Amino acid sequence: MPDASYDAVIIGAGHNGLCLAAYLARAGLSVGIFERRHDEGGGVHTEEATVPGFWHNLHAQYMEFIDYMPFYHDFDLPGFGARMIKPDAQVGITFADGRPPLVIYRPESEEKTRNSIARFSRHDADVFTDIRSKAMAYDKDLAALLYTPPPDEARGEAGSPAAAKLFELWLALGFKPGDMQKSPKVLIDETFESPELRAVLYRQCVEWGSNLHSGNGFGFVVSVIWLCGIHYLSVGGTHTLAHAMAGACLAQGVHLRFNSPVTRILTENGRATGVRLKDGREVEARKLIASNADPRTTFIEMLGWDTLSLFRRERLVNWRFGPEHVLATPSFALHQAPDYRSAAHDADINRCFYTIVGFETPEEVSEYILQAYGGRVPEQPGAGTWVNSLWDPTQAPPGKQVMNGWFFFPKVSCLSPPEWDEVRATYNERFLAHWQKYAPNMTCDNVIAHKLYVPFDIEKKIGMPEGDFSHGRPGSLALGLPRAFTYRTEIEGLYMCGASAGAGGVSAAGGYNAFKVIAEDYELPKTWQRPDRIY
């Protein structure tokens, strides 16, 4: 007899697993989530990483999908404590030579964005505001691409109407069909003339894992245009959102089991039937199992190479982790917020939600990306930075400030553990010395404490192989394999619901789309459908 039994067993309490569990429970299934760590959320993770009282987001930093995320609205996550702030000045870059900053504001403040870019180029100001306003007119269609499972050709499913809308948007932006195959860098360079705006948009690409040099036009639209400037701050840290997600699950009757790592997926006659935990207990899955873990962990470690089909072996051999989605998180506890030289021209840079620091030219951003993707720790320690306590004083003691940031680094296997130790011990200080050129008050005396969380730590603590926050993707040899196995697998009753199936970032698209697929397979109520939602 099993030690426990559920209709559905979810492996991992990351935000996608929580999303799927809540929808399955609302549809009438009994659901158990088994999480290897002591809490929920995965990359939605906040800790007192430096000294007590300073709360640092150690992975996810901003919430860009709040307006679109079905989970957030369908389960009233604000009612469970998720509160959001959307700063007006969204994305900015500051310069060590004292040039004016360039600031991109949220879409509702279009003229502010136009005026800021116009300091450098009237052409760029007009073009950027025009294409962003056109893109935002299609924002629900762009969201539908994210929140719709790919068609299953074997079932005769047609392509998503949103894909046709994307092509319509592409033409509306003034691009030619063939331009879709150009890299984001080529499109940015052909569309905009000012080095300042190019530097911002290059960095936006790396934030979203859209390869600046070898990506395509879709990455340009999503990373550079749609998601640039719709960021929310999670009050109390990003983990408050994870707590709200868990609260919604508990309210639906989901059982959350922490410190319960799954070591084996059990099968019988080609069907997934349950899981075995590290302590030896076995849990029955009467209907289905969904894995929020990455494919390597799910199929090789939990199922075993010898049990896999030829299709799955080929897919795993060609599975690629990184280099685009690998980051490190610097955390600084500060007496004062940075006071930038560029603020002499526009004080909004000192209250910009996301500030790019450490780059004077787009070429420097490009070289930084090439070094990180090429397996080297970037020589020039530039970063994207957030000082969340400017808007949310709960994240730092009274009168103090908390800074979080992102470096983009090589994947874990590019460096040895001792080399990662060296980076962890020295890179923050290199960044601080560089940061001071941009904000003269960022001296050692202004820093109470600091810590660097490198990809090696992310792999060990959160379970993201190679530090890849998107759980990897198929390599070139695996392209063209059946799309039917994005959420479904070839093993009956086993589904994938994590970032590798859906998307990176805190979108909950993996869990939402997995529920849609499972609802079709098990004829569950389509609880996601709403008159005002096209996905």
Secondary structure, 3 states (H helix, E strand, C coil): CCCEEEEEEEECCEHHHHHHHHHHHHCCCCEEEECCCCCCECCCCEECCCCCCCCEECCCCCECCCCCCHHHHHCCHHHHCCCEECCCEEEEECCCCCCCCEEEECHHHHHHHHHHHHCCCHHHHHHHHHHHHHHHHCHHHHHHHHCCCCCCHHHCCCCCHHHHHHHHHHHHCCCCHHHHHCCHHHHHHHHCCCHHHHHHHHHHHHHCCCCCCCCCHHHHHHHHHHCCCCCEEECCCCHHHHHHHHHHHHHCCCEEECCCCEEEEEEECCEEEEEEECCCCEEEEEEEEEECCCHHHHHHHCCCHHHCCHHHHHHHHCEECCCCCEEEEEEEEECCCCCCHHHHCCHHHHHCCEEEECCCCHHHHHHHHHHHHCCCCCCCCCEEEECHHHCCHHHCCCCCEEEEEEEECCCHHHCCHHHHHHHHHHHHHHHHHHHHHHCCCCCHHHEEEEEEECHHHHHHHHCCHHHECCCCEECHHHCCCCHHHCCECCCECEEECCCCCCCCCCCCHHHHHHHHHHHHHHCCCCCCCCCCCCC
